[in-house]
Amino acid sequence: MSIDTAQGVLGDATIAELQAGLRGTVVRPGDADYDEARAVWNAAHDKRPALVVRCAGTADVIRAVEFARSQDLLVAVRGGAHSIAGFSTCDGGIVIDLSPMKGAVVDPVRRRVVAQAGMTWGDLDHETQAFGLAVTGGLVSSTGISGFTLGGGVGWLVRRHGLASDNLTAAEVVTADGRVVRADAEQNSELFWALRGGGGNFGVVTSLEYRLHPVGPQILGGLIFYPLDQARQVVTGWRDLTRSMPDELTTMAVLTTAPPVPFLPPEAHGSRVVVLAGCYAGDPAAGEAAVGPLRTLGTPIADLMGPMPYTGMQSLLDPMWTPGAHNYFTSAFVEPSDDALDAVLRHHLTTPTPFSEVHLHQLGGAFARVPAEATAFSRRSPGVLCNVIARSPDGADFDAHVAWARETREDIARHGDGSMYVNFTGDAAEDRVRASYPGAVHERLVRVKDAYDPTNLFRLNQNIRPSTAA
C-alpha cells in the first residue's frame, strides 16, 4: 500500500527498503498500532504522520534522517512526546521516535551519566538515584530528558545545581546530512553552546552526558495549600522570602483550583487556592528551618511538606498531568513586583477551568551565576518564571481557554523584559523565537544553524531559520 505524504507518495518498495535498513520498526497508517504510535501527550495536537520510525539506536536515526532528506519529508523528532507546541508530531511527514532508546550508564566515581535520548526523567532518576546522584530534571516524571534539556530545563534542583542544560557535558548528534558528531567544550564547541538552550534546531540528539550531584535519596519537599482569601499575603510573603532563601531550596507558587483529593477537606474541593511547592535538596534536618517560614504566611488548608524520597518529589505532580488532555502553555520572565503579583492574582480569579493554572517558578542561586554568554539560554537574572497554563481534559471550549492564557501572559509580561522560556511556549512564531533569543544570541544561533542544518530540515521547533531561509 502506498502512502500519501505532504510532498508526494511513498510506495511499498520504498518503505520496505527503509525497514530493511532498521533494527527498529516502521509504523504507518493502517497498522494496528498506528494510533498508539502517532499519539502524543498533548491531545491538542492530533496529527497523522505518514510514517513513525521507532528507532532502536543511533544507526536507525541516521537511516531515518537520510530517508527523510531523500524523500523530502517533513521531520518531527520525538523523545518523551510532551512538546507543548506539538513539535513531536506532524501531518504527512516522518516522526523519528527515540522513545525505545532508554539505555543509561552511570559512572558514580566521576559523577557522570550517559543517557539515551528516549529516556524520561522517571527513567533517568531511577538509574542515578541508585547511586544517590541526580541532575536537574523535569517537574513531571514522564517528561523526556532530551527536549527538556535542549530548551534549558527548569526543575527542583535549578537553584542548587542550575538548569539541566547547565549540567550537560556532551551530546551525540545526528546532523541533517547524516553525520554523527560529538558536541562538547572541545569538539564542535559552537554546537555545544547552541544545544544548551537552543532547542532541537541543529540535529537529532541521540545521547546526552550529564554532570551528576549528590542528591537524596531523602529530601525535604512537598506542598502547602492556602485559601483564596489569603492569596495576596501568601504570594507577596513568598516573594519576600525568596530573596533570602538558601540555594538548596527551590520553590514555586501555584495558583490553581483545589482538586477533590482525600488530603484536602471536602469544603476546599473546587475552590481557588494558592499552593506553595518546594524542594530542599540538602540535609532534611537543615531544610526544616528553611521551609518553616513558608508555613506561617497564613493559615494553611493542608501542610504536606516533609521528608520524602527525591523520586517522590520528582513524580509528585504526575497525577495532575496525565496524557490525553488539551494543553497550552505560555510564559514570561518577570520581576515579582507588587503590580506583577496583582496581575497574577487578578487573572487567577478568571481561570476558565479548574485545570488552568498560573505557576511562578523561583529562580536565582546557581541558575543566576552562569554567565549569560556561556550558553544559548542567556536570560540569567533572578526574578521568576511565570508559566500560564490552559488545560482542558476533553478539549471543550479550548480556544477560549487559550485566549485566556494569552491575555494573562500579555498582562503579566508587561512587568518583565518580554523574554520567554522555549519549553513553556505553545506558539511556533517568529516573534516568540525572538523573545526567547534576543539580539546577539539569535545571530549566533543562526550561524550554528547555517553550519549544521543549512536547509532547515529540523524546523519543527522554536525555529532558528538559517540565513538562506531568512
Secondary structure by P-SEA (a helix, b strand, c coil): cccccccccccaaaaaaaaaaccbbbbccccccccccccccccccbbbbcbbbbcccaaaaaaaaaaaaaabbbbbbbccccccccccccccbbbbcccccbbbbbcccccbbbbcccccaaaaaaaaaaacccccccccccccaaaaaaaccccccccccccccccccbbbbbcccbbbbbbccccaaaaaaaacccccccccccbbbbbbcccccbbbbbbbbbcccaaaaaaaaaaaaaccccccbbbbbbbcccccccccccccccbbbbbbbbbbcccaaaaaaaaccccccccccccccccccaaaaaacccccccccbbbbbbbbbccccaaaaaaaaaaaacccccccbbbbbbbcccccccccccccccccccbbbbbbbbbbccccaaaaaaaaaaaaaaaaaccccccccccccccccaaaaaaaccaaaaaaaaaaaaaccccccccccccccccccc
